[in-house]
Amino acid sequence: MKPIIALAILILNFTAFGQIRFYESNVVVQTFVGSGFYGHLNGTGEETMFYSPTALCFDASTNMYICDSGNRHIRMVTPQAEVTTIYNQPAYEISSMVDIQWLPNRLVIANGGAALKSMALSTDYFSTYNSGIYGYLEGHISNSRFSSIPSMCRHPVAELIIADQSNYRVRMLTNTFTGVLAGSGNSGGVDGVGIFTSWHTMTAVAANQAGDVFVAEGTQIRRINYQSRAVTTIIGSRNSGYVDAFGTNALFSEIAAMDVTADGSLVLVDQGNHAIRKVNMSDLRVTTIAGGSGFGFLNGSGQSAKFNNPSDVVALGGDVYVADRGNHRIRKITTPVETTVTNSNLSISSFAGVRISGSVGRAYRIESSVDSSTWATNSTFTLPSNPYLWIDTNAIPNNPRKFYRAVLLP
């Protein structure tokens, strides 16, 4: 195959004003645990087997707990990726595990229907945390009733925030008593305050350190101010699709899970697009950080990675962990780091280079010339992102004018 040559004459003059903010492009997706073959096998790292892991959480010691739904087991993973089984009792006890959360000294599982199950970490059995009866009833958790719980999350003030889907309410568990955070009990999409609001199909909830609660309704996200109980729609719309954009201009297929990162951003599973996406809460900018190029399995950088029906996401420190259900794996994403550069750190006022729009993972050669007739090789590399800006660090200071071309290698 003949190499493809793109010729460019590019002169870039850059003068710094105030601050420059940029994102690193070295987002890496790798397998944390799971071989990709479904089954049950304890061990370490990729020498283990799961069967459709649906949800995960971490305790205070950063041990991971996984709803291994196909096996109807609860598995524990240490920070060193050592996998053990901590619950393997009769399957009917936890027949439909949709979410799991760690509270001090116990795990709580949303079993998909009306029941919340609780297991003390000193035991190996689950008991029903609430009444387990379908319906709607507030009060002590042991008597309370729910109907179709798709998601829950920890909260810095309340113990848990619970999406009570068929009751069209967002509920909170505080000091063993339940109450309504927002929702009238009627289906709809009305923003407002507290019980003077309505909900459609809730699919995920998350909370930040300030206590604000974020509720995903399939293709959009609404925010609840915990103090005022005010509900506002902030991200996405009722239309489905796949568009990175700001606020309500962004499009999603189905938001299946969410979590809040250390910097206050939202990270979420866009399940239908097989993508992990991020919302910068300072400007409500939505970006794709991994996946999104179709379903499958592929470790690698950013959007070149592939997932298969991801179902949960949890942020821990600077990393993000994904329950990659269809691939029977837990994947780990090293996330982008935002860096601020001030004037005192800048020493270059102009530079020359080439902006390449091409195929990530393909090899390119950069060549330069002073007269466009004789060409010299400057660099050969694998394209790490699209687009990519290659800078000629050897250009003559204050006179960086050259001819450049990029050659796509076979």
Order of alpha helices (4+ residues) and beta strands (2+ residues): beta-beta-beta-beta-beta-beta-beta-beta-beta-beta-beta-beta-beta-beta-beta-beta-beta-beta-beta-beta-beta-beta-beta-beta-beta-beta-beta-beta-beta-beta-beta-beta-beta-beta-beta-beta-beta-beta
